[in-house]
Amino acid sequence: MRKFLYIAGACLFVVVAAGASLYYAFVYRPLPITRGKITIPGLSAPVRVCRDPWGVPHLFAETEQDLILAQGFVQAQDRMWQLEINRRLAAGRLSEIFGRKALEIDRFARTVGFMRAARAEFAAADAHTLAVLNAFSDGVNAYLKLHRDKLPIEFRILDVVPEPWQPADSIAWGKFMAFAGSKNWQEEMVRAMLAHRLGEQKAAALLDRIESPASASVSVDLKPIPGPAAGNLLPPAAGGASNNWAVHGSRTETGAPLLANDMHLPLQIPSTWYEMHLAGGGLDVVGLSLPGTPLIVAGHNRHVAWGITFAYIDNQDLFLERIAHGRPLRYLYRGRWRPAQAVEEPIRVKDEASPVPHRVWRTRHGPLLNLSEGPPESEGQALALKWTAESPGNMTQAVYRINRAAGSAAFCAAAARWTEPTVNLVFADTGGNIGYTLGARVPIRSGGHGNGPFAGWTGENEWRGTVSAGELSADVNPAAGFVATANDRIESFGAGIYLSSDFAPGYRADRIRRVLSGPPPFSIQDFRKLQGDLHCIPAQRFVEAIDGFSAKDPAAERLISLLRNWDRRMAPDSVGAAVYAVLFFRLLENTFRDEMGDLTERFFGVGLNALQPLNRFSGHSRVILLSLITEPGSVWFDDVRTPERETFGIVLEKSLKETADFLKQRLGADPERWQWGRLHTVAIGHPLGRVKPLDRIFDIGPFAGGGHFCTVAQSAVMPGMDFSLNGWAVSNRHIYDLSNWDNSMGSIVPGQSGMIGSPHYKDQVDLWRNVQLHPLYFSREKVEAEANKVLELVPK
């Protein structure tokens, strides 16, 4: 027995030692050095990096060039794998590491041409922009040289050796994010599908019920749906919604403005955002950076604070082209067949000797998204995408000037250079001003609107440049004493300026403005409470609309009673919230599927490809249904598959029964356990967590969640009977106090680090769940006093 115990002990020691060795090599050793000194080539003077208890790095440099180089290095320390995935996604190079299962995603990225647009923008950049982009690249590459033998675990698992970072990689990721936030091409496609399926008159009548009515210019069959099918390689791509608001000092406790911003994106590991403080040269700015790009996207400097939301400006159009197959491919334009431009984009695939050919054909309107091969000289049709971001802009310079703005006037002048993504910029300055301005390139269309797809061969809907910056004036110090946006409708800035037909429903914006119109003064805690607000305005309207209804089935009547007594909050512990969410989707199904058939999912909001999993009909379809409920005899409630004439009451009774059955099956027989959080679970995924059992290593959750599409604390779900948080949600919360910058607060989810061995991998998850924020210090004195790790980057 003693001998056996010795042997067993020895075996256990070997296993533990081997496990410890693997942990050290794959998890601990790649963690960033955060104390002491590191020699970095390219610096002209030392840079001090003070990390606070939440892992937020505060960088202090003598020159801007050193500062931006250090930013690239520090971002790479915590997020190098994310940088690698981001640039491969934008460049269409995922197949090199994932194989053929990523090929369709790569094809779509190559066809749209994020990297082509990035290279064109880099080639057109001014000297200062080049200096900023090159300095950032030098910082990332300094990290790669120092860590080539101790890269994060993801590189080891997939056997990936990263290439040097290029300035165009930063621009390409910005282009990809702009595309993710500019989904109008999807709405155009869904409108065209509706016109084809329902007929133009019936489709137009349905679309008239949305806040910004619009109908398609041409109808399109269901078959040509561009883009890759949904895959399981990556977290959901960016795209979503956001809130921002600022309150004038006359309405705050401190007498100075307060500004809040929370942006809604798919939850993923690592976070889309990385908090940083950059101080050096003419810069002193703190807030959110976008990993892979220089500077601060949203935050504050010494004089101005600002927050952003997607503006949903229509900067994309689809053109239906008549084409003739051959070499070259030709397209018809104003009575003449013209040669299309061919761009060869061969795609390298893992474990394959030869690249996969990929040819992109372009017309005067842009790349053809859904081209199918055909016999020589045969004619067909294809969709071309025209998008403002294909033309060179200068986002780096716009963000740089915003980072340095010394007041509201300078901020607005800098924002006038903003191109893509289109954003609502809410700002406040230490002079006491608050305001709003639009950051966007807005096309001027000869047809006066962007409700495509358009017939590409007529030449009647061409773009005639973009709206000048002077026409997109700012709204400063409005009489209401506050400004607020939530992706809602923007009024046109001038006669003849078409902005969009696809704004988000105004529910979140209405709720925010209703609260901010209340009695002052407002505090940081009031702002935090509003960021976590779960009141659902459409639920209030829905319950009021069915208040007089009496169900025949006892189980259905019980649900009606639960809704009447519900406080209309989408709280995790709420039974009414679960009933409402399930019932509303059953009503959508029972109202529309009989006539829409295989278009139903698109109308409910399912995206056309894996890079944009939701389209804005996720909101439009709900607004349409709420409108129809006020007309119980509408033909839409009649099921065309039955001989009877159904009304809303019949559809509601059926939907209530289905809701009761579903909740009983999923959550048990006890109605008290039908809580929204048990359906609306939250799991935050890492790209490698899509492969079991790696999910147990990399993923976070699941846990109960709250919120819905139309709550201020937004939490979107994919259409269907899976009510888990699989759309987008609040990805950050920040509140800036202009009376004392050191009182400002922030958080991101799940944490600052993308490395599983780091204490900051998921240390902000509980902040997110409880609508709490951490201090975001700004003064050098306070930063130094609170720093728990200090690193010095020194010149070689």
N, C-alpha and C positions, 0 to 999 in steps of 0.2 A: 504493500500500500504506500509506503514511504517513497519507494522508487517511482510508483505511478504518479504520486503527487509532485515529485521533482520534475518528471517529464511533462506533466500537465502545466506546471508553473513555467517551465522553460518555453513551452509552446505559446502560452499566454503572453509571456514577455516578448517573444518574437513577433506575435500578432500586434501587440500594442506598440512595439518599437517600429514595426513596418508602417502601422497606421499613422504614428506620430511623424515618421519620416515623410510619408506622402503628404500629410497635412502641411508640414513645413515647406516642402518643395512646391506644392501646387496652390496653397492658400496663404500661408503666412509670408513666405519669402517675397511674393510679388507686391505685398502691401507697400504703399508709398512711404518714403522717408519723410517724416514731418518735424524732426528735430535735428539740430546740428547744422552742418554746412554741406552744400553740394556745389561742385564746380560746373558751370554751364558755359559752353562756348557761345560767343556772340554778345554777351553782356558787356556794357561799358563801366558799370559800377554795381555794387551789391544790391540785391532786392530782398527785402524782409517779408516773410510770409507768416502771418500770425493766424493760427486756426483757433476758432472759438469752440466752446463745448459741443456745438452741433456740427462741427466739421466745416464751417464756412471759412474759406481762406480770405484774409485781408492782405492785399499786396501793396507794399510801399516801395516805390522806386524813385530814382532821381530823374529819369527821362521817360517819355512816352514809349519810345522804342524798346527800352528795357522792360517796361511794364507789360506791353503786349506780348513780348517774347515769354515773359514769366507766366502770363495768363495761359498761353498755349501749353507750357510745361506742366502747370498745376492742374489744368483740366485733364491732361493726359494721365497724370498720376492717379486720379480717381475714376476716369471714364474712358480709358484707351480702347477697351473692347467696344463700347458704344460708338466712339468715333469711327472705328473700323467698319462696324455694321452700317452706320449712317452713310458713310461715303460709298460703300458698295451698293446699298439700296438706291441711292441717287444716281450712281453711274451705271446701274444695270450689270453688276458684277457679283451677284450672290451665287450664281451657278459655279463659280470658281471654287467655292468652299462647301456648298450644299449639294452640288450635282444637278441633275436634270429636273428635280422637283422644284427648283427655283427658276427654271428657264422661262416660263411664261411671265413671271414678274419682271425678269430682266428684259424680255422683249418689250414689254409695255414701257418700262423706264427708258429704254433706248429709243423707242418710237416717239414718245413725248419729247425726249431730248434734254433732260435736265443738265447733263454734263456738256452737251453742245452749247446750250445757252450760257452755262457758267464760263466756258472757255471764251466765248464771244464777249462776255462782260469783263472778264479779266484782261482781254486784249485791248479793250476800250478804256480801261481804268486810268485815272490820273496818277501822278507820281506819289502823292500822299497815300492814296488808297493802296497802291502797290506796296508801299512801305509797311502799312499796317498788316496787310495779308501775309507778306513775306515774314514779318517778325513773328506773327502767330505760328506760321508753319515752322519756323526755326525752333520755336519753343517745343512744339510737339515732337519734332525730329530729335531734339536734344534728349527728350525722355526716351525715345526709341533706341538711341545709341547707348544710353546708360543702362537700359533694361532689356537688351536683346536676349539675355539668357535668363530672365525672370519676369516674363510677361504674365498677365492675368491668366487664370485657369482656362478660360474659354479658348484662348489661342492654343493651349497645349492639347485640349480635348479634340479640337478640329484640325490640329496640325497646320496652323496658319502662321505665316511669317509676314508681318505687315510691311508694305512698301513705305518709303518716305512720304510724309504728308505734303501735298501740293496746295498752293493757294486756291486753285480752282475747286478743290475738294470742299473748302469752306463755302464758296459761292454756290456750288451744286446742292449742298444740303439746305441752304436758304431757299433755293428754287424749289426743291422738293417740298419743304414746309409751306411755301406759297401755294403750290399746287394742291396740297392737302387741305388748305383753308379756302380754296377757290373752287367750289364744287359746281359752279353753274352749268358746266357742260353736262353733268349728270341730270340736272333738272330739265335742261333742254331735251335730252334724250327721253326722259320719262314723259314729258309733255307730248313729244312726237309719237311715242308709243300709244299714249292715251287717244290721240287724234286718230291713229290708225285703227285701234281696236273699237272705239266707241262711236267714231264719226266726229267730224270737227265741231258740229253744233253742240252735241251732247258733252263732249270733252270741255268745250269752252264754258258751258253753263256750270259744270262742276267746278272748274277752276275759278270762276267768278266769285266763289265763296271764300277764297283766301284773301288775306289782307291786301296783297298786291296782285290783282288778277293779271293773267297773261295766258296766251294760247300759242301753240307752236305754229310756225310759218309753213312747215311741210310735215306730213305724217311719215313715220318710219315703221317698217315691219319689225316684229319682235326678234327676228333672226340676227341682224347685225348689232350685237351687243359687244362693245369694245372692252378689251382688258382681260386680265387673268381672272380665273375663278379663285374663290377664297382658298387660301392655303393654310398650313399650320406651321410655317417656318418662323414667323415673326410675330411680335406683339401687334395689335391693331395699329395701323398707320395713324399719323396725326390727323387732326381735323376734329372740330367740335364747336364749342361755343365759349362764352366768357362773360364776366361782369366787370364793370369798373364804374366808380363814381367819386366825386369830390364835393365837399361841402365848404362853403365860404366861412371865414372866421366869425362872421356875425351870427352864425348858427352853431358854433362849437363851444365846448367848455373852455378851451384855451384861448379863444379869440383869434387863432390862426387856422388856416385850412387844414382839413384832414382829407386823405385820399386813400381809396381802397381798390384792390385789383385781385380778382381770382379768375384764372383761365382754365377752361374745361377741355381736357384732352383724354385720350385713352390712358388708363393707369398702366404703367409698365415699369420694369426694372432694367436699367436705372430710370430715374425720372427724366422726363423730357427736359427739365430745367436743372441748372446748377447755379447755386447762389455764390456770388463773389463780390468782393470790394476791390476796386482798382484805383490806386492813388499814386500819381507820379506825373511830372511835367504839367500839362494843363488839365489833367483829368483827376477827378476825385468823385467817384460814382460807385454806388452799391445797388445790388438787386439781382435780377435773373439774367444769366448768360445762357446761350444756346450752345450746348457742347458741340465742338467742331467749328465754331465761329468766334471771332474776336468781339470785344466790347460788351456792353450791357444792353439788353433788349428792353427791359422794363425795370424801373427803379427810381432812384433819385440821386442828384449831385448836390452841391452846396446850396443851389438856388432853386431847383425845380424838381418836382416829383411827377411821374407819369405812369399811367397804366394803359394796357391795350386790350382790345377785344377784336375778333374778326368782324369786318364791316359788311361782309357778304356783297360787296360791290361786284357787278357783272363785268368781269374783265376777260371773259372767254365766250367764244361763239363757235358753234358747229356749223359747217357748211356741207351740204350733201352734194358731192361732185359726180358728174357724169364722166366716166372714164372709158378708155379704149385700151385693152391689154396689148402688150407688145414690148419691144425694146427700142426706144424707151416707152414707158407708160405715158399715155396722153390724157389730158382732161379738157373738157369743153368750157370755154369762157368767152362770152359775148360773140357767139357764132363761129369761133375758131377753135380747132384742136391744137393744144399747146403741149410741149413736152414737160412732163413732171421731172423734178430733180431727184436723183437717186443718191442715197447716202448709205455706204456699206458699213455695217456695225457687227462684225463677226464676234460671237460670244464664246469665250473659253469655258469649258465645262470640266469639272473635276473628274479625273481618271479617264479622260478622253483625249486622244492624241491630237485630233484636229478640231478647230473651232467650229461651232455651229453657225452657218451663214445666216445673216439677218440683214435684210435690205429695207431701208426706210424710204418711202416715196413721199415727196412733198409737192403740193400745189402752191399757188400764190396765197392760199389761205392757211397753210401749215401742213403738218404731217398727217397722212392718212392713217386713221386709227384701226380700221377694220377691213383692210384690203384682203380680198380672197383672190387666188390665182384663177386665171381663165384662159381659154384658147386664144392664140394670137388673133388680133383684130376684133375679138368679141367685145361687146360693150357691157358695162355694168355700172354700179354705183358704190361709193365709199364715202365715209365721213372724214372731213378734215377738221383739225382743231386749231383755231386761232386764239392766241393767248398773249397778253401784254408782256409777260415775263420772258417770252422768247427773244425780245429785243433787249439789248444791253441797258441796264439801269445802273444805279450806283448806291445800293443799299448800305454798303460799308461806310461810305461817306455820310449818308443821311444819319445813320445811327451814331457815328462819331460826333457829328455836330449836335445831335440831341444830347449826347453824353456831356458835352461841354457847354450847353446852353446856359446863359447867365440870367435868364428871366423868360417870361411868357412870350415876349416878342421874338426873341432869339429861338425859342423852342418852336414856335409856329413857322418861322422861316426855315428851320432845319426840317420840320415835318413836311414841308412843301416838296422836299427832294425824295420823300419816301415813295417807293414804287410797289413792291409786292413782298409779303401778302398784304391785301387791303385791310386796313385796321382803323378802328375808332381810337383816337388818342385823347384821353382825359388827362388834364394837367393842373397843377397848382404851383404857385411860386411863393417865395418868402416875402415878396412885396404884398401878399394878400390876395392875389388874383387866382381865380379858377377858370377853367374853360374846356372847350372841346374843339378838336380839329380832325379832319379826315386825312389819313395817309394812304394815297392810292394814285395809280395811273388809271384815269377813267377814259375809256375810248369814246370818241365822237363818231356816231354811226349815221351813215347817210339815210338809213331807214328810220331813224329816230328811236329805236329800241333794240334790245338784244334777245328777243324771244324767238330764238332759232329752234331747230336747225333751219338754215336758210338755203335756198336754191343757189348753189355756188356758180352756176353757169350764166346767171342773169347779170351779175355785176351791180345789182340794185341795193345790196346791203353791205357795202364796203365800209371800212373804217377810214376816217379822215383826220387822223391824228388823235391827240388826247387833250383833255380839258386842261387849260393852263392853271398854274398854281394859284393865280390871283382870283380865280373863280371859285376856289374851294376855301373860302374865308373861314376864320375861326369864330366861335361863339364864346365871348369872354364875359365873365361876371353877369350871368343871366339874372333876371329879376327874381326867379324862384329861389336863388341862393344856393343852388346845387346843380350839378350836371351828372348824368348817368346814362350808360349804354349797356345793352345786353343783346347785341346782334340784331336789334329790332330795326324797324323801318326808319330810314334816314330821309328827311325831306330834301327835295332837290335844292341845290344851291342857287340855281338860276333858271331862267326860262330856257327850255330846250335841252337841258342837261339830264340825260337818262342815267340813273344810277343802277337800278336793279329791280327785278320782280321776285326775288327769292330771299327776302329777309326772314328772320326767325319770327314766330308768333310773339306778340308783345307781352306775354304773361309775366315773364321774369322782370322785364323793364317796368311794367305797371306796378308790380309788387314793390320793387326798389323805390320807385318814385313816390308811391303811396306812403311808405315808411318815412322817407326823407322829407316829405311834406308835413309830417307831424310836428308837434311842438318841440322847439329846441330847448336846451343845447344838446349837441351830439358829442359822444365821447368815443374813444377807441373801443371800449367794451360794447357800445351800441353798434359800431361797425362790425365787430366780430360776431355779435348776435345776428346781424343781418346777413353776413356771409354764410351762416349756418341755417338760415331760414328755410323751413320745410312746408310753408303754406302753399297750397296748390289752387290757383285761381280757376283753371278750367274744371277742377273737381267741384268747386263751389257752384259753378254754373251748371254742371251736369246734375248735381244733386237737386238743385232748384228746379231743373227742367223735368225731373221724374217724380217730383214731390207728390203729385196727385195720383200717381199710378198705384194700383192695387193688384198684386199678383195672385193668381189662382192657387199656385203650388205653395204649400207652407214653407218649404225650404227657400224658395225664391222670395217670399214675403219677409222671411227672417233677414235676408240680405238687404232688402230695402230698408228695414228698420235699423240695421247696423249703419247704413250709409246716412240715414237721417240724423242719427246721434253722434256721428263722427265729426271731429273738429277740423277736417279737411287738411290735415298735416300728413305728409308722407314720412312719418317717423318709423324707425325700425320696429318698434313694439306695437304698431298700430294695426288692428284688425281691419278697420275701415279702409286703410290705404291698400291693403292686399286685395280686398273685395273690389275696390274701385279699379285698380290696375288690371286685374284679370277680366272683370266685367267689360271694361272699355275695349280691351282687345277682342273679346268675343263679339262685341257689337260691330267692331270694324270687320271682322271675318264674315259675320252673318249679313252684313249690309252690302259688302262690295264683291266678295269672291265670286258669286254666281255670274256676274257680268264681266268681271275683269280676268278671270281664269288665271293663266300663267303670268299675267302682268301684276297680279295682286301684290306679291312681295315687293316689287319695285315701287308701287304706289304707297305701300306701307313704310317705305324708307330703306329697303335693302340696297346697298350700293352696287354699282355695276362692275366693280373689281375689288380685288383684295387690298389694294392700296387705299381705298376709300370705302370702308365697309358700310357706311350709312350715307344716304342722300337726304336732302332737306324735305323730302316728302314725308319723312318721319314726323315732322311737325305739320306740314300742310294737310295730310290726310286726317289728322286729329281735329284740326280747325274745321275742315269740311264736315266731318261727322257731327261736331257740336252744333254747327249751323243747321244741318238737316234735322236734328232732333226737335227743333222748333216747328217742323212741318211733318207731323206724324203720318200724314197720308202721302208723303213723297214716293215717287215711283222707285226710288233707290231702295226702299225697304221691301219692295216686292221681290220675291225670289222667282226669277224667270224660269227656273227649272220645275216649278210646280204650277198646277192649274189655278190654285187659289190666289187671291190678291192679299198679300201680307201688308200689314201696317207696322209702324214703329212699336206699338204695344205688343204685337205678336213676336217681333224680333227681340224685344227686351225680355219677355217671359222666357223665350228659348235660351237667350244668353245668360239669364240669371240661373237657370237650371244647370247649364254647362259650367258656370262659375262655381256653384255649390259642389258639383261632382268633382271638379278639378281640385278645389281646395281640400275636400275630404280625402281624395286619393293621395294628394301630395303631402298634406300636413296633418292628417288624422281627423277623427270624427269630432273632436272637441273644438268648437268655433273659437274659443278663447286662445287656442294655439295657432290660429290663422293669422300670424303676424307677418307684416310686410318684410321684415328683416330676415325671416326664415326662407322666403322666396328670393328676395333681392340680396343674395350673398355676394360678397366682394372677395375676389382672389386676384392678387397682383402677380403677373407672370413675367418671367425672364425668357428670352428667346430659346435658350436651351431647355427650359422647363417644359417645352412642348413635347419632349421625348422622355417617357418614363424610363427609369425612376428618377431622372434628373430633376423632376418637378419637386421632389422632396428636399433636394439640396438647394435649389435656387428660388423657388416660388414662395410667396407670402400669403397667408390666409388659408381657407376662406373664413370670413366673419360676417356678421349681420350688417347690412347697409340700409341707408335711408335715401330719400329724395326721389325725384323723377324728372322727366323731360322739362317740366314747366315750373319747378321750384327754383328759388334763387340758388340754393345748394343743389345744383343740377346733377342728375345721375341718369344717363340715357341707357336704354336697353335695345338690343336688336329685336326687330319684330318677330313675334312668335310666342310660344308658351314657355320659353325659358326666360325667366324674369331676373336672372342674375345680372350683375353689373358687367355687361359685355360690350357696352358702347363707349361712352366717355363720362368723365366726372371731373370734379374739382381737382386740378393738379397742383395748385399752389394757392396760398392765401397771403396777401401782403397788405399792411396798413402803414401809411407814412404820416408822421406827425411833424408838421412844418413849424411848430413852436419849439421843438427840440428834436433834432434828427435821432438822437440816441434813444428816444422813446418809441421809435418805429419797430415794427414786428413783422415776422414772416415765417413761412414754412413751405416745404415741398414734400411730396410723397413719392417713394417711401423714405428717402434719405439722400444725403450728399454723395455717398460712395456707390459705385457699381461693383464692388468686390466683396464676395461673400464673407471674407474673414474680417471685414472692417466693422467697428462698432457703429458706423454711420450708414450701414447697408439698409437698415429698416428702423432707425431710431426715431423717425418722425411719423410713423404709422399711427401711433396713439394720438399724437397731436392732430392728425388729419381726422381721425374718428371722432374726436371730442371738440372739434372746431377750436383748437388752441394754437397759439403761435409762439415762436421763440424770439428773444430779443435780437434785433439786427442793428448792432452798434455801428456808429459812424465816426465819431471823434477819435483821433489817434490816441488820446489819453485813455478813453474808455476801452478801445479795442485792445491796447497793450495790457490794461489791468485785467481784462476778462480772458485773454488768450491762455489756453492751456498747452499749446504746442507752438513753438517758434522755429522756423527754418530760415536759414540764410542762403540765398543763391548768389554765388560769387563768380566773378569773371575768371576765365581760364588764363 
